[in-house]
Amino acid sequence: MKKKIKAGIPLSEVLRKDLKDPVFRKAFDEADIEARLAVQIALARDRAHMSQVQLAKKLGTKQQTISRIERGGQNLTLHTLWKISQAVKSKLIIELRPER
């Protein structure tokens, strides 16, 4: 008999609530690129209604790797970012903007 896994609260819902807190928002905005990118990947996966296991299968990797990516603990190449964007049906945009 398989255990039925209950779905948790979507990351997007948690972030929407947390970003209303000015202290959290300031820390989030000042987070390093790896942390911001990790959150964006997790949100994109959530929007695509995919689990870490499903994304890992599409990328030909393991769930543990996706978990590490979403924690900001994985150095990503542009090619890997592109593969992730394709898997979650998102557009990858990389820009260099002048500082204000």
C-alpha positions, 0 to 999 in steps of 0.5 A: 500500500502506497502512502499518500503524500499531502501537498504542502504550501506552495513556495510562491504563497510562502514567499508572497507572505514573507516578502510583505515583512520589510526586514525579510524583504530587505534581506531577500533583495540584498541576498547574493545571486546564488540565493536569488537564483535558487528561489527563482528556480524553485518558484519556476518549478512550483509554477510548472507544477513539478516536484524536485523528482520530476525536474531531476528526471527531465534534466537527467540528474538526481533529486538531491542535485535539484535540492542543492540547486534550490538551496543555492549550494550548486554552482550552475553553468549557463547551459544548466540554467538553460536546461532548467528553464526549458524543463519548467517552460520558462524564458531564461533572461540574463542581463547586465544592467548599470548600477544606479 
